[in-house]
Amino acid sequence: MDAKLVELSGRVVRENVDSGSKSERDAVVLKTDQGDSYVLRRKDGPSFGDGALDSLVGSSIHTHGVALGNTLIMREWQIK
């Protein structure tokens, strides 16, 4: 899995991810304008249960970060 620097925009939602696996959970997810989905993490934030991301749910954002598979580690973001 290659890490790549990305700049993305989209809507932040809470949804169930990894259904049927031991990693199944509700997560904060970015649904991009291009139709992709990324589980959001903050740089230096915890892997699971980052309450600081809860305030973004329902917002449209523009973000810069590192994409690793379906996870986006955000370095910075702005609410649109």
mmCIF file as gemmi writes it, N, C-alpha and C atoms, coordinates in Angstrom:
data_model
loop_
_atom_site.group_PDB
_atom_site.id
_atom_site.type_symbol
_atom_site.label_atom_id
_atom_site.label_alt_id
_atom_site.label_comp_id
_atom_site.label_asym_id
_atom_site.label_entity_id
_atom_site.label_seq_id
_atom_site.pdbx_PDB_ins_code
_atom_site.Cartn_x
_atom_site.Cartn_y
_atom_site.Cartn_z
_atom_site.occupancy
_atom_site.B_iso_or_equiv
_atom_site.pdbx_formal_charge
_atom_site.auth_seq_id
_atom_site.auth_asym_id
_atom_site.pdbx_PDB_model_num
ATOM 1 N N . MET Axp A 1 ? 0.852 -1.173 0 1 0 ? 1 A 1
ATOM 2 C CA . MET Axp A 1 ? 0 0 0 1 0 ? 1 A 1
ATOM 3 C C . MET Axp A 1 ? 0.901 1.24 0 1 0 ? 1 A 1
ATOM 4 N N . ASP Axp A 2 ? 0.799 2.018 -1.06 1 0 ? 2 A 1
ATOM 5 C CA . ASP Axp A 2 ? 1.623 3.206 -1.2 1 0 ? 2 A 1
ATOM 6 C C . ASP Axp A 2 ? 0.937 4.419 -0.601 1 0 ? 2 A 1
ATOM 7 N N . ALA Axp A 3 ? 1.727 5.221 0.108 1 0 ? 3 A 1
ATOM 8 C CA . ALA Axp A 3 ? 1.224 6.477 0.651 1 0 ? 3 A 1
ATOM 9 C C . ALA Axp A 3 ? 1.355 7.543 -0.433 1 0 ? 3 A 1
ATOM 10 N N . LYS Axp A 4 ? 0.327 8.383 -0.56 1 0 ? 4 A 1
ATOM 11 C CA . LYS Axp A 4 ? 0.416 9.461 -1.533 1 0 ? 4 A 1
ATOM 12 C C . LYS Axp A 4 ? -0.172 10.737 -0.951 1 0 ? 4 A 1
ATOM 13 N N . LEU Axp A 5 ? 0.501 11.848 -1.246 1 0 ? 5 A 1
ATOM 14 C CA . LEU Axp A 5 ? 0.001 13.152 -0.841 1 0 ? 5 A 1
ATOM 15 C C . LEU Axp A 5 ? -1.195 13.495 -1.714 1 0 ? 5 A 1
ATOM 16 N N . VAL Axp A 6 ? -2.279 13.945 -1.076 1 0 ? 6 A 1
ATOM 17 C CA . VAL Axp A 6 ? -3.498 14.266 -1.815 1 0 ? 6 A 1
ATOM 18 C C . VAL Axp A 6 ? -4.093 15.579 -1.322 1 0 ? 6 A 1
ATOM 19 N N . GLU Axp A 7 ? -4.89 16.179 -2.167 1 0 ? 7 A 1
ATOM 20 C CA . GLU Axp A 7 ? -5.702 17.348 -1.831 1 0 ? 7 A 1
ATOM 21 C C . GLU Axp A 7 ? -7.115 16.997 -2.279 1 0 ? 7 A 1
ATOM 22 N N . LEU Axp A 8 ? -8.063 16.946 -1.33 1 0 ? 8 A 1
ATOM 23 C CA . LEU Axp A 8 ? -9.411 16.46 -1.61 1 0 ? 8 A 1
ATOM 24 C C . LEU Axp A 8 ? -10.469 17.383 -1.034 1 0 ? 8 A 1
ATOM 25 N N . SER Axp A 9 ? -11.64 17.328 -1.625 1 0 ? 9 A 1
ATOM 26 C CA . SER Axp A 9 ? -12.817 18.025 -1.103 1 0 ? 9 A 1
ATOM 27 C C . SER Axp A 9 ? -13.964 17.033 -1.06 1 0 ? 9 A 1
ATOM 28 N N . GLY Axp A 10 ? -14.873 17.261 -0.11 1 0 ? 10 A 1
ATOM 29 C CA . GLY Axp A 10 ? -16.045 16.405 -0.032 1 0 ? 10 A 1
ATOM 30 C C . GLY Axp A 10 ? -16.832 16.644 1.231 1 0 ? 10 A 1
ATOM 31 N N . ARG Axp A 11 ? -17.76 15.741 1.477 1 0 ? 11 A 1
ATOM 32 C CA . ARG Axp A 11 ? -18.667 15.83 2.625 1 0 ? 11 A 1
ATOM 33 C C . ARG Axp A 11 ? -18.258 14.799 3.663 1 0 ? 11 A 1
ATOM 34 N N . VAL Axp A 12 ? -18.29 15.2 4.931 1 0 ? 12 A 1
ATOM 35 C CA . VAL Axp A 12 ? -17.909 14.321 6.04 1 0 ? 12 A 1
ATOM 36 C C . VAL Axp A 12 ? -19.165 13.685 6.626 1 0 ? 12 A 1
ATOM 37 N N . VAL Axp A 13 ? -19.138 12.355 6.746 1 0 ? 13 A 1
ATOM 38 C CA . VAL Axp A 13 ? -20.265 11.599 7.289 1 0 ? 13 A 1
ATOM 39 C C . VAL Axp A 13 ? -19.741 10.61 8.322 1 0 ? 13 A 1
ATOM 40 N N . ARG Axp A 14 ? -20.667 10.062 9.094 1 0 ? 14 A 1
ATOM 41 C CA . ARG Axp A 14 ? -20.329 8.954 9.999 1 0 ? 14 A 1
ATOM 42 C C . ARG Axp A 14 ? -20.996 7.719 9.418 1 0 ? 14 A 1
ATOM 43 N N . GLU Axp A 15 ? -20.207 6.642 9.248 1 0 ? 15 A 1
ATOM 44 C CA . GLU Axp A 15 ? -20.779 5.414 8.711 1 0 ? 15 A 1
ATOM 45 C C . GLU Axp A 15 ? -20.024 4.202 9.224 1 0 ? 15 A 1
ATOM 46 N N . ASN Axp A 16 ? -20.675 3.051 9.082 1 0 ? 16 A 1
ATOM 47 C CA . ASN Axp A 16 ? -20.083 1.785 9.478 1 0 ? 16 A 1
ATOM 48 C C . ASN Axp A 16 ? -19.051 1.385 8.426 1 0 ? 16 A 1
ATOM 49 N N . VAL Axp A 17 ? -17.86 1.008 8.879 1 0 ? 17 A 1
ATOM 50 C CA . VAL Axp A 17 ? -16.798 0.575 7.966 1 0 ? 17 A 1
ATOM 51 C C . VAL Axp A 17 ? -16.3 -0.809 8.361 1 0 ? 17 A 1
ATOM 52 N N . ASP Axp A 18 ? -15.701 -1.496 7.41 1 0 ? 18 A 1
ATOM 53 C CA . ASP Axp A 18 ? -15.135 -2.836 7.621 1 0 ? 18 A 1
ATOM 54 C C . ASP Axp A 18 ? -16.173 -3.822 8.148 1 0 ? 18 A 1
ATOM 55 N N . SER Axp A 19 ? -17.382 -3.777 7.585 1 0 ? 19 A 1
ATOM 56 C CA . SER Axp A 19 ? -18.477 -4.656 8.011 1 0 ? 19 A 1
ATOM 57 C C . SER Axp A 19 ? -18.059 -6.119 7.963 1 0 ? 19 A 1
ATOM 58 N N . GLY Axp A 20 ? -18.419 -6.838 9.008 1 0 ? 20 A 1
ATOM 59 C CA . GLY Axp A 20 ? -18.16 -8.266 9.084 1 0 ? 20 A 1
ATOM 60 C C . GLY Axp A 20 ? -16.765 -8.648 9.516 1 0 ? 20 A 1
ATOM 61 N N . SER Axp A 21 ? -15.896 -7.673 9.759 1 0 ? 21 A 1
ATOM 62 C CA . SER Axp A 21 ? -14.536 -7.987 10.21 1 0 ? 21 A 1
ATOM 63 C C . SER Axp A 21 ? -14.367 -7.613 11.679 1 0 ? 21 A 1
ATOM 64 N N . LYS Axp A 22 ? -13.241 -8.003 12.24 1 0 ? 22 A 1
ATOM 65 C CA . LYS Axp A 22 ? -12.952 -7.626 13.631 1 0 ? 22 A 1
ATOM 66 C C . LYS Axp A 22 ? -12.754 -6.121 13.771 1 0 ? 22 A 1
ATOM 67 N N . SER Axp A 23 ? -12.491 -5.451 12.65 1 0 ? 23 A 1
ATOM 68 C CA . SER Axp A 23 ? -12.274 -4.001 12.655 1 0 ? 23 A 1
ATOM 69 C C . SER Axp A 23 ? -13.553 -3.208 12.414 1 0 ? 23 A 1
ATOM 70 N N . GLU Axp A 24 ? -14.703 -3.891 12.34 1 0 ? 24 A 1
ATOM 71 C CA . GLU Axp A 24 ? -15.962 -3.189 12.077 1 0 ? 24 A 1
ATOM 72 C C . GLU Axp A 24 ? -16.203 -2.129 13.144 1 0 ? 24 A 1
ATOM 73 N N . ARG Axp A 25 ? -16.593 -0.927 12.673 1 0 ? 25 A 1
ATOM 74 C CA . ARG Axp A 25 ? -16.813 0.184 13.601 1 0 ? 25 A 1
ATOM 75 C C . ARG Axp A 25 ? -17.52 1.314 12.874 1 0 ? 25 A 1
ATOM 76 N N . ASP Axp A 26 ? -18.063 2.263 13.633 1 0 ? 26 A 1
ATOM 77 C CA . ASP Axp A 26 ? -18.547 3.514 13.063 1 0 ? 26 A 1
ATOM 78 C C . ASP Axp A 26 ? -17.345 4.442 12.988 1 0 ? 26 A 1
ATOM 79 N N . ALA Axp A 27 ? -17.178 5.096 11.851 1 0 ? 27 A 1
ATOM 80 C CA . ALA Axp A 27 ? -16.027 5.975 11.651 1 0 ? 27 A 1
ATOM 81 C C . ALA Axp A 27 ? -16.463 7.259 10.965 1 0 ? 27 A 1
ATOM 82 N N . VAL Axp A 28 ? -15.632 8.276 11.083 1 0 ? 28 A 1
ATOM 83 C CA . VAL Axp A 28 ? -15.83 9.532 10.381 1 0 ? 28 A 1
ATOM 84 C C . VAL Axp A 28 ? -15.173 9.369 9.014 1 0 ? 28 A 1
ATOM 85 N N . VAL Axp A 29 ? -15.958 9.589 7.949 1 0 ? 29 A 1
ATOM 86 C CA . VAL Axp A 29 ? -15.536 9.276 6.582 1 0 ? 29 A 1
ATOM 87 C C . VAL Axp A 29 ? -15.714 10.501 5.691 1 0 ? 29 A 1
ATOM 88 N N . LEU Axp A 30 ? -14.747 10.72 4.796 1 0 ? 30 A 1
ATOM 89 C CA . LEU Axp A 30 ? -14.871 11.753 3.773 1 0 ? 30 A 1
ATOM 90 C C . LEU Axp A 30 ? -15.386 11.109 2.498 1 0 ? 30 A 1
ATOM 91 N N . LYS Axp A 31 ? -16.524 11.585 2.005 1 0 ? 31 A 1
ATOM 92 C CA . LYS Axp A 31 ? -17.076 11.182 0.714 1 0 ? 31 A 1
ATOM 93 C C . LYS Axp A 31 ? -16.652 12.273 -0.267 1 0 ? 31 A 1
ATOM 94 N N . THR Axp A 32 ? -15.684 11.962 -1.133 1 0 ? 32 A 1
ATOM 95 C CA . THR Axp A 32 ? -15.125 13.004 -1.996 1 0 ? 32 A 1
ATOM 96 C C . THR Axp A 32 ? -16.065 13.38 -3.125 1 0 ? 32 A 1
ATOM 97 N N . ASP Axp A 33 ? -15.784 14.528 -3.716 1 0 ? 33 A 1
ATOM 98 C CA . ASP Axp A 33 ? -16.55 14.999 -4.861 1 0 ? 33 A 1
ATOM 99 C C . ASP Axp A 33 ? -16.397 14.058 -6.056 1 0 ? 33 A 1
ATOM 100 N N . GLN Axp A 34 ? -15.327 13.241 -6.068 1 0 ? 34 A 1
ATOM 101 C CA . GLN Axp A 34 ? -15.086 12.286 -7.15 1 0 ? 34 A 1
ATOM 102 C C . GLN Axp A 34 ? -15.747 10.93 -6.887 1 0 ? 34 A 1
ATOM 103 N N . GLY Axp A 35 ? -16.386 10.775 -5.714 1 0 ? 35 A 1
ATOM 104 C CA . GLY Axp A 35 ? -17.079 9.535 -5.4 1 0 ? 35 A 1
ATOM 105 C C . GLY Axp A 35 ? -16.283 8.534 -4.578 1 0 ? 35 A 1
ATOM 106 N N . ASP Axp A 36 ? -15.075 8.889 -4.153 1 0 ? 36 A 1
ATOM 107 C CA . ASP Axp A 36 ? -14.268 8.009 -3.302 1 0 ? 36 A 1
ATOM 108 C C . ASP Axp A 36 ? -14.614 8.227 -1.834 1 0 ? 36 A 1
ATOM 109 N N . SER Axp A 37 ? -14.258 7.25 -0.994 1 0 ? 37 A 1
ATOM 110 C CA . SER Axp A 37 ? -14.489 7.351 0.451 1 0 ? 37 A 1
ATOM 111 C C . SER Axp A 37 ? -13.187 7.078 1.191 1 0 ? 37 A 1
ATOM 112 N N . TYR Axp A 38 ? -12.91 7.896 2.204 1 0 ? 38 A 1
ATOM 113 C CA . TYR Axp A 38 ? -11.72 7.734 3.029 1 0 ? 38 A 1
ATOM 114 C C . TYR Axp A 38 ? -12.099 7.834 4.505 1 0 ? 38 A 1
ATOM 115 N N . VAL Axp A 39 ? -11.637 6.899 5.309 1 0 ? 39 A 1
ATOM 116 C CA . VAL Axp A 39 ? -11.761 7.001 6.759 1 0 ? 39 A 1
ATOM 117 C C . VAL Axp A 39 ? -10.787 8.085 7.197 1 0 ? 39 A 1
ATOM 118 N N . LEU Axp A 40 ? -11.275 9.058 7.958 1 0 ? 40 A 1
ATOM 119 C CA . LEU Axp A 40 ? -10.45 10.2 8.346 1 0 ? 40 A 1
ATOM 120 C C . LEU Axp A 40 ? -9.698 9.969 9.643 1 0 ? 40 A 1
ATOM 121 N N . ARG Axp A 41 ? -8.459 10.424 9.64 1 0 ? 41 A 1
ATOM 122 C CA . ARG Axp A 41 ? -7.629 10.506 10.849 1 0 ? 41 A 1
ATOM 123 C C . ARG Axp A 41 ? -6.931 11.852 10.816 1 0 ? 41 A 1
ATOM 124 N N . ARG Axp A 42 ? -6.619 12.353 11.997 1 0 ? 42 A 1
ATOM 125 C CA . ARG Axp A 42 ? -5.808 13.566 12.09 1 0 ? 42 A 1
ATOM 126 C C . ARG Axp A 42 ? -4.353 13.152 12.257 1 0 ? 42 A 1
ATOM 127 N N . LYS Axp A 43 ? -3.453 13.919 11.622 1 0 ? 43 A 1
ATOM 128 C CA . LYS Axp A 43 ? -2.038 13.708 11.879 1 0 ? 43 A 1
ATOM 129 C C . LYS Axp A 43 ? -1.842 13.875 13.386 1 0 ? 43 A 1
ATOM 130 N N . ASP Axp A 44 ? -1.165 12.953 14.016 1 0 ? 44 A 1
ATOM 131 C CA . ASP Axp A 44 ? -0.92 12.945 15.466 1 0 ? 44 A 1
ATOM 132 C C . ASP Axp A 44 ? -2.176 12.632 16.284 1 0 ? 44 A 1
ATOM 133 N N . GLY Axp A 45 ? -3.277 12.263 15.632 1 0 ? 45 A 1
ATOM 134 C CA . GLY Axp A 45 ? -4.499 11.878 16.348 1 0 ? 45 A 1
ATOM 135 C C . GLY Axp A 45 ? -4.556 10.366 16.532 1 0 ? 45 A 1
ATOM 136 N N . PRO Axp A 46 ? -5.465 9.887 17.372 1 0 ? 46 A 1
ATOM 137 C CA . PRO Axp A 46 ? -5.592 8.444 17.595 1 0 ? 46 A 1
ATOM 138 C C . PRO Axp A 46 ? -6.161 7.733 16.359 1 0 ? 46 A 1
ATOM 139 N N . SER Axp A 47 ? -5.865 6.451 16.234 1 0 ? 47 A 1
ATOM 140 C CA . SER Axp A 47 ? -6.343 5.656 15.093 1 0 ? 47 A 1
ATOM 141 C C . SER Axp A 47 ? -7.846 5.455 15.127 1 0 ? 47 A 1
ATOM 142 N N . PHE Axp A 48 ? -8.407 5.299 16.316 1 0 ? 48 A 1
ATOM 143 C CA . PHE Axp A 48 ? -9.84 5.036 16.473 1 0 ? 48 A 1
ATOM 144 C C . PHE Axp A 48 ? -10.422 6.008 17.488 1 0 ? 48 A 1
ATOM 145 N N . GLY Axp A 49 ? -11.671 6.396 17.284 1 0 ? 49 A 1
ATOM 146 C CA . GLY Axp A 49 ? -12.397 7.17 18.286 1 0 ? 49 A 1
ATOM 147 C C . GLY Axp A 49 ? -11.867 8.561 18.533 1 0 ? 49 A 1
ATOM 148 N N . ASP Axp A 50 ? -11.47 9.271 17.488 1 0 ? 50 A 1
ATOM 149 C CA . ASP Axp A 50 ? -10.968 10.638 17.642 1 0 ? 50 A 1
ATOM 150 C C . ASP Axp A 50 ? -12.153 11.596 17.72 1 0 ? 50 A 1
ATOM 151 N N . GLY Axp A 51 ? -12.519 11.969 18.92 1 0 ? 51 A 1
ATOM 152 C CA . GLY Axp A 51 ? -13.659 12.853 19.154 1 0 ? 51 A 1
ATOM 153 C C . GLY Axp A 51 ? -13.519 14.208 18.484 1 0 ? 51 A 1
ATOM 154 N N . ALA Axp A 52 ? -12.289 14.641 18.202 1 0 ? 52 A 1
ATOM 155 C CA . ALA Axp A 52 ? -12.078 15.935 17.555 1 0 ? 52 A 1
ATOM 156 C C . ALA Axp A 52 ? -12.642 15.95 16.14 1 0 ? 52 A 1
ATOM 157 N N . LEU Axp A 53 ? -12.784 14.778 15.515 1 0 ? 53 A 1
ATOM 158 C CA . LEU Axp A 53 ? -13.332 14.716 14.154 1 0 ? 53 A 1
ATOM 159 C C . LEU Axp A 53 ? -14.857 14.775 14.141 1 0 ? 53 A 1
ATOM 160 N N . ASP Axp A 54 ? -15.499 14.512 15.281 1 0 ? 54 A 1
ATOM 161 C CA . ASP Axp A 54 ? -16.957 14.503 15.346 1 0 ? 54 A 1
ATOM 162 C C . ASP Axp A 54 ? -17.569 15.823 14.902 1 0 ? 54 A 1
ATOM 163 N N . SER Axp A 55 ? -16.887 16.927 15.178 1 0 ? 55 A 1
ATOM 164 C CA . SER Axp A 55 ? -17.433 18.241 14.82 1 0 ? 55 A 1
ATOM 165 C C . SER Axp A 55 ? -17.467 18.454 13.31 1 0 ? 55 A 1
ATOM 166 N N . LEU Axp A 56 ? -16.748 17.637 12.542 1 0 ? 56 A 1
ATOM 167 C CA . LEU Axp A 56 ? -16.739 17.777 11.088 1 0 ? 56 A 1
ATOM 168 C C . LEU Axp A 56 ? -17.908 17.07 10.412 1 0 ? 56 A 1
ATOM 169 N N . VAL Axp A 57 ? -18.554 16.135 11.12 1 0 ? 57 A 1
ATOM 170 C CA . VAL Axp A 57 ? -19.649 15.359 10.529 1 0 ? 57 A 1
ATOM 171 C C . VAL Axp A 57 ? -20.765 16.308 10.082 1 0 ? 57 A 1
ATOM 172 N N . GLY Axp A 58 ? -21.175 16.151 8.825 1 0 ? 58 A 1
ATOM 173 C CA . GLY Axp A 58 ? -22.202 17.007 8.248 1 0 ? 58 A 1
ATOM 174 C C . GLY Axp A 58 ? -21.647 18.208 7.502 1 0 ? 58 A 1
ATOM 175 N N . SER Axp A 59 ? -20.333 18.418 7.578 1 0 ? 59 A 1
ATOM 176 C CA . SER Axp A 59 ? -19.7 19.555 6.913 1 0 ? 59 A 1
ATOM 177 C C . SER Axp A 59 ? -19.084 19.141 5.586 1 0 ? 59 A 1
ATOM 178 N N . SER Axp A 60 ? -18.921 20.119 4.714 1 0 ? 60 A 1
ATOM 179 C CA . SER Axp A 60 ? -18.115 19.953 3.513 1 0 ? 60 A 1
ATOM 180 C C . SER Axp A 60 ? -16.749 20.544 3.821 1 0 ? 60 A 1
ATOM 181 N N . ILE Axp A 61 ? -15.685 19.801 3.473 1 0 ? 61 A 1
ATOM 182 C CA . ILE Axp A 61 ? -14.341 20.269 3.789 1 0 ? 61 A 1
ATOM 183 C C . ILE Axp A 61 ? -13.433 20.175 2.567 1 0 ? 61 A 1
ATOM 184 N N . HIS Axp A 62 ? -12.322 20.896 2.643 1 0 ? 62 A 1
ATOM 185 C CA . HIS Axp A 62 ? -11.202 20.792 1.702 1 0 ? 62 A 1
ATOM 186 C C . HIS Axp A 62 ? -10.008 20.437 2.564 1 0 ? 62 A 1
ATOM 187 N N . THR Axp A 63 ? -9.263 19.39 2.197 1 0 ? 63 A 1
ATOM 188 C CA . THR Axp A 63 ? -8.194 18.907 3.062 1 0 ? 63 A 1
ATOM 189 C C . THR Axp A 63 ? -6.956 18.516 2.274 1 0 ? 63 A 1
ATOM 190 N N . HIS Axp A 64 ? -5.81 18.583 2.951 1 0 ? 64 A 1
ATOM 191 C CA . HIS Axp A 64 ? -4.532 18.088 2.448 1 0 ? 64 A 1
ATOM 192 C C . HIS Axp A 64 ? -4.092 16.993 3.401 1 0 ? 64 A 1
ATOM 193 N N . GLY Axp A 65 ? -3.535 15.919 2.852 1 0 ? 65 A 1
ATOM 194 C CA . GLY Axp A 65 ? -3.06 14.863 3.726 1 0 ? 65 A 1
ATOM 195 C C . GLY Axp A 65 ? -2.397 13.739 2.963 1 0 ? 65 A 1
ATOM 196 N N . VAL Axp A 66 ? -2.272 12.618 3.652 1 0 ? 66 A 1
ATOM 197 C CA . VAL Axp A 66 ? -1.638 11.426 3.092 1 0 ? 66 A 1
ATOM 198 C C . VAL Axp A 66 ? -2.678 10.318 3.036 1 0 ? 66 A 1
ATOM 199 N N . ALA Axp A 67 ? -2.888 9.774 1.83 1 0 ? 67 A 1
ATOM 200 C CA . ALA Axp A 67 ? -3.825 8.672 1.648 1 0 ? 67 A 1
ATOM 201 C C . ALA Axp A 67 ? -3.054 7.359 1.71 1 0 ? 67 A 1
ATOM 202 N N . LEU Axp A 68 ? -3.54 6.461 2.576 1 0 ? 68 A 1
ATOM 203 C CA . LEU Axp A 68 ? -3.001 5.103 2.705 1 0 ? 68 A 1
ATOM 204 C C . LEU Axp A 68 ? -4.171 4.161 2.519 1 0 ? 68 A 1
ATOM 205 N N . GLY Axp A 69 ? -4.327 3.608 1.327 1 0 ? 69 A 1
ATOM 206 C CA . GLY Axp A 69 ? -5.494 2.774 1.073 1 0 ? 69 A 1
ATOM 207 C C . GLY Axp A 69 ? -6.746 3.61 1.201 1 0 ? 69 A 1
ATOM 208 N N . ASN Axp A 70 ? -7.679 3.168 2.075 1 0 ? 70 A 1
ATOM 209 C CA . ASN Axp A 70 ? -8.928 3.917 2.254 1 0 ? 70 A 1
ATOM 210 C C . ASN Axp A 70 ? -8.895 4.825 3.482 1 0 ? 70 A 1
ATOM 211 N N . THR Axp A 71 ? -7.69 5.102 4.001 1 0 ? 71 A 1
ATOM 212 C CA . THR Axp A 71 ? -7.527 6 5.149 1 0 ? 71 A 1
ATOM 213 C C . THR Axp A 71 ? -6.853 7.282 4.691 1 0 ? 71 A 1
ATOM 214 N N . LEU Axp A 72 ? -7.361 8.412 5.178 1 0 ? 72 A 1
ATOM 215 C CA . LEU Axp A 72 ? -6.764 9.709 4.881 1 0 ? 72 A 1
ATOM 216 C C . LEU Axp A 72 ? -6.285 10.327 6.185 1 0 ? 72 A 1
ATOM 217 N N . ILE Axp A 73 ? -4.982 10.515 6.294 1 0 ? 73 A 1
ATOM 218 C CA . ILE Axp A 73 ? -4.396 11.174 7.465 1 0 ? 73 A 1
ATOM 219 C C . ILE Axp A 73 ? -4.269 12.65 7.109 1 0 ? 73 A 1
ATOM 220 N N . MET Axp A 74 ? -5.151 13.45 7.711 1 0 ? 74 A 1
ATOM 221 C CA . MET Axp A 74 ? -5.235 14.868 7.363 1 0 ? 74 A 1
ATOM 222 C C . MET Axp A 74 ? -4.175 15.682 8.084 1 0 ? 74 A 1
ATOM 223 N N . ARG Axp A 75 ? -3.473 16.513 7.316 1 0 ? 75 A 1
ATOM 224 C CA . ARG Axp A 75 ? -2.519 17.449 7.907 1 0 ? 75 A 1
ATOM 225 C C . ARG Axp A 75 ? -3.213 18.765 8.24 1 0 ? 75 A 1
ATOM 226 N N . GLU Axp A 76 ? -4.113 19.168 7.35 1 0 ? 76 A 1
ATOM 227 C CA . GLU Axp A 76 ? -4.879 20.402 7.573 1 0 ? 76 A 1
ATOM 228 C C . GLU Axp A 76 ? -6.167 20.313 6.787 1 0 ? 76 A 1
ATOM 229 N N . TRP Axp A 77 ? -7.16 21.097 7.215 1 0 ? 77 A 1
ATOM 230 C CA . TRP Axp A 77 ? -8.446 21.106 6.522 1 0 ? 77 A 1
ATOM 231 C C . TRP Axp A 77 ? -9.156 22.421 6.785 1 0 ? 77 A 1
ATOM 232 N N . GLN Axp A 78 ? -10.087 22.728 5.882 1 0 ? 78 A 1
ATOM 233 C CA . GLN Axp A 78 ? -10.919 23.912 6.016 1 0 ? 78 A 1
ATOM 234 C C . GLN Axp A 78 ? -12.357 23.499 5.757 1 0 ? 78 A 1
ATOM 235 N N . ILE Axp A 79 ? -13.265 24.031 6.575 1 0 ? 79 A 1
ATOM 236 C CA . ILE Axp A 79 ? -14.689 23.819 6.323 1 0 ? 79 A 1
ATOM 237 C C . ILE Axp A 79 ? -15.097 24.792 5.241 1 0 ? 79 A 1
ATOM 238 N N . LYS Axp A 80 ? -15.785 24.27 4.22 1 0 ? 80 A 1
ATOM 239 C CA . LYS Axp A 80 ? -16.208 25.115 3.08 1 0 ? 80 A 1
ATOM 240 C C . LYS Axp A 80 ? -17.514 25.817 3.41 1 0 ? 80 A 1
